């Protein structure tokens, strides 16, 4: 998974469920725990996510991850970038599908006309 897509997915997951553990987040993202730990620490240190033991839990490893204003803005920026990428991929796929149709029916006539050269 590309880094920007991973960051976007992490921000979405933490926004939906701020009390995810890193292990749960890793499972949801489909990546190793170490990768998730690195990503979450980077998000916290850069400022898009605040992490704290807001629940006054006896479990000192139980953190709550909250998106900051910067985190919400970064999520929106990454989503827009990812959308542009997917739209470009979609356009390329449409062109490839059209070429495959042309190739597939080049020697047989078009299926709409019912013609066949065989």
ABEGO torsion letter per residue (X at the ends): XBAAAAAAAAAAAAAABAABBAAAAAAAAGBBAAAAAAAAAAAAAAGABBBBBAAGBABAABBBBBBBAAAAAAAAAAAAAAAAAAAAAAAAAAAAAAAAAAAAAAAAEBAAAGBBAX
